[in-house]
Amino acid sequence: MKLGFKNSVLVRVAALLLAVAAPALSGCDSTDFAQEQEDRQNEFKVKDDAVIQAYLTRKGITAGDGVNQYTRLSDADNNGLYLVKLSDGPVTNALITNGKQVDIKYIGRFLRETNETTVFDNSTDQRVPCGCFSVTVGAGQVIKGWDQGLLKMRKGDRKLMLIPSYLAYGQTGRGTIPGDEPLLFDMEVLEVR
């Protein structure tokens, strides 16, 4: 009987120790994890911006509203997205709004000097007659950078979208796109419905 009593006491002591020590052992509750993710995202916002700025500098693209000039979006949802105007559609065409179906011709490339000529995606690979890709803007069908950037375009516009990783594929990446990779898309809006 002493053995049973001893085991019972040991089990109770072990359970008490685990109950007291569990929060300390985990070292990471959901608020710690959320804060770590936010800190990491902020760190990569700075790193991605440096990669984007280096690309713009290499290509001689300056800030402004003209052709071959960039604007940097800086509102709360898309802080860090850059748009470089290549050509304008007719100003009589309205800006794209959420819920509109758009046909886009695009080429996706990396931004770093070591891989900026690498094409990782191209709308002509979609095997449709227009060589384009159709998407409903704001429906979450594409990366956040596209949903945000398309709201600054109209039918006939052609722009470069330089997208920080947090508005692209984040830290996980996708397919041949590594995690934490800022991206460039040469995009032309062919149709808006």
C-alpha positions as CSV (number, residue, x, y, z in Angstrom):
1,M,0.0,0.0,0.0
2,K,2.8,2.4,0.6
3,L,3.8,2.1,-3.0
4,G,0.3,3.1,-4.1
5,F,0.3,6.1,-1.8
6,K,3.8,7.2,-3.0
7,N,2.7,7.0,-6.6
8,S,-0.4,9.0,-5.8
9,V,1.6,11.7,-4.1
10,L,4.2,11.8,-6.9
11,V,1.4,12.1,-9.5
12,R,-0.2,15.0,-7.6
13,V,3.1,16.8,-7.1
14,A,4.0,16.3,-10.8
15,A,0.5,17.6,-11.9
16,L,0.9,20.7,-9.6
17,L,4.4,21.4,-10.9
18,L,3.2,21.2,-14.5
19,A,0.2,23.4,-13.8
20,V,2.5,26.1,-12.3
21,A,5.3,25.7,-14.8
22,A,3.3,25.3,-18.0
23,P,2.9,29.0,-18.8
24,A,6.6,29.6,-18.2
25,L,7.6,26.5,-20.2
26,S,5.6,27.6,-23.3
27,G,7.4,30.9,-23.4
28,C,5.1,31.9,-26.2
29,D,1.4,32.7,-25.9
30,S,-0.7,34.0,-28.7
31,T,0.0,37.7,-27.9
32,D,3.8,37.0,-28.0
33,F,3.5,35.2,-31.3
34,A,1.3,38.0,-32.8
35,Q,3.9,40.6,-31.6
36,E,6.7,38.6,-33.1
37,Q,4.9,38.4,-36.4
38,E,4.2,42.1,-36.4
39,D,7.9,42.9,-35.6
40,R,9.1,40.6,-38.3
41,Q,6.7,42.2,-40.9
42,N,8.0,45.6,-39.9
43,E,11.6,44.5,-40.2
44,F,10.9,43.2,-43.8
45,K,9.0,46.3,-44.7
46,V,12.3,48.2,-44.2
47,K,14.3,45.5,-46.0
48,D,11.9,45.3,-48.9
49,D,11.8,49.1,-49.3
50,A,15.6,49.1,-49.5
51,V,15.5,46.4,-52.3
52,I,12.8,48.4,-54.2
53,Q,14.7,51.7,-53.8
54,A,17.9,50.0,-55.1
55,Y,16.0,48.7,-58.1
56,L,14.6,52.2,-58.9
57,T,18.0,53.7,-58.5
58,R,19.6,51.1,-60.8
59,K,17.0,51.8,-63.4
60,G,17.1,55.6,-63.0
61,I,13.5,55.9,-62.1
62,T,12.6,58.9,-60.0
63,A,9.6,60.0,-58.0
64,G,6.9,61.9,-59.8
65,D,3.7,61.6,-61.7
66,G,5.2,61.4,-65.2
67,V,6.0,58.5,-67.5
68,N,8.8,56.4,-66.1
69,Q,8.4,57.9,-62.7
70,Y,7.1,56.3,-59.5
71,T,4.6,57.0,-56.8
72,R,4.8,55.2,-53.5
73,L,1.5,54.4,-51.9
74,S,1.6,55.0,-48.2
75,D,-1.8,54.5,-46.6
76,A,-2.4,52.0,-43.8
77,D,-3.3,49.0,-46.1
78,N,-0.5,49.2,-48.7
79,N,2.3,51.1,-47.2
80,G,5.3,50.4,-49.4
81,L,3.7,49.5,-52.8
82,Y,5.3,51.4,-55.7
83,L,3.7,52.2,-59.1
84,V,5.8,53.2,-62.1
85,K,3.8,54.7,-64.9
86,L,4.8,53.4,-68.3
87,S,1.7,54.6,-70.3
88,D,-1.7,56.0,-69.6
89,G,-5.0,54.8,-70.8
90,P,-7.6,57.5,-71.7
91,V,-8.3,59.7,-68.8
92,T,-12.0,59.4,-69.6
93,N,-11.7,55.8,-68.4
94,A,-12.6,55.6,-64.7
95,L,-10.3,54.2,-62.1
96,I,-10.9,50.5,-61.3
97,T,-13.0,49.8,-58.3
98,N,-13.4,46.8,-56.0
99,G,-15.7,44.2,-57.6
100,K,-14.8,45.0,-61.2
101,Q,-13.6,42.1,-63.4
102,V,-10.4,43.1,-65.2
103,D,-8.3,41.4,-67.9
104,I,-4.6,42.0,-67.3
105,K,-1.5,41.2,-69.4
106,Y,1.5,40.9,-67.1
107,I,5.0,39.6,-66.6
108,G,6.3,38.9,-63.0
109,R,10.0,39.3,-62.2
110,F,12.2,39.5,-59.1
111,L,13.7,42.8,-58.0
112,R,17.1,42.0,-56.6
113,E,20.1,42.8,-58.9
114,T,21.1,39.2,-58.8
115,N,17.8,37.9,-60.3
116,E,16.0,40.9,-61.8
117,T,15.9,39.3,-65.3
118,T,14.3,36.1,-64.0
119,V,10.6,35.8,-65.1
120,F,8.7,33.7,-62.6
121,D,5.2,34.2,-64.1
122,N,3.7,35.5,-67.3
123,S,0.0,35.9,-68.4
124,T,0.8,34.4,-71.8
125,D,1.3,31.1,-69.9
126,Q,-2.5,31.1,-69.1
127,R,-3.2,29.8,-72.6
128,V,-6.1,32.0,-73.4
129,P,-6.5,33.9,-76.7
130,C,-5.9,37.4,-75.2
131,G,-2.7,36.2,-73.4
132,C,-4.2,37.7,-70.3
133,F,-5.4,36.9,-66.8
134,S,-8.9,37.8,-65.5
135,V,-9.5,38.7,-61.9
136,T,-12.2,40.3,-59.8
137,V,-10.5,43.2,-58.0
138,G,-10.8,43.2,-54.2
139,A,-12.1,39.6,-54.0
140,G,-8.9,38.2,-52.6
141,Q,-8.2,36.1,-55.7
142,V,-4.7,37.5,-56.1
143,I,-2.0,38.9,-53.8
144,K,-2.8,42.0,-51.8
145,G,-0.4,44.1,-53.8
146,W,-2.4,43.5,-57.0
147,D,-5.7,44.2,-55.3
148,Q,-4.4,47.5,-54.0
149,G,-2.4,48.5,-57.1
150,L,-5.2,47.8,-59.5
151,L,-7.3,50.4,-57.7
152,K,-4.8,53.0,-59.0
153,M,-5.2,52.0,-62.6
154,R,-7.7,52.3,-65.4
155,K,-8.3,50.5,-68.7
156,G,-5.4,51.1,-71.0
157,D,-2.9,51.8,-68.2
158,R,0.5,50.1,-68.2
159,K,2.4,50.3,-64.9
160,L,5.1,48.5,-63.1
161,M,4.0,47.4,-59.6
162,L,6.9,47.0,-57.2
163,I,5.4,45.0,-54.3
164,P,6.9,44.4,-50.9
165,S,6.9,40.8,-49.7
166,Y,4.2,41.4,-47.1
167,L,1.8,42.4,-49.9
168,A,2.9,39.5,-52.1
169,Y,3.6,36.0,-50.7
170,G,5.0,36.9,-47.3
171,Q,7.5,34.8,-45.4
172,T,6.3,31.5,-46.9
173,G,6.7,32.3,-50.6
174,R,5.0,30.2,-53.2
175,G,6.3,27.8,-55.9
176,T,9.5,29.2,-57.3
177,I,9.1,32.5,-55.3
178,P,11.1,32.4,-52.1
179,G,9.7,33.7,-48.8
180,D,10.2,37.4,-48.0
181,E,10.7,38.3,-51.7
182,P,9.6,41.7,-53.0
183,L,8.3,41.4,-56.6
184,L,7.9,43.4,-59.8
185,F,4.9,43.0,-62.2
186,D,4.8,44.8,-65.5
187,M,1.0,45.1,-65.9
188,E,-1.3,46.4,-68.6
189,V,-5.1,46.6,-68.1
190,L,-6.8,45.4,-71.2
191,E,-10.4,45.3,-70.2
192,V,-12.6,46.4,-67.2
193,R,-16.1,45.0,-66.7
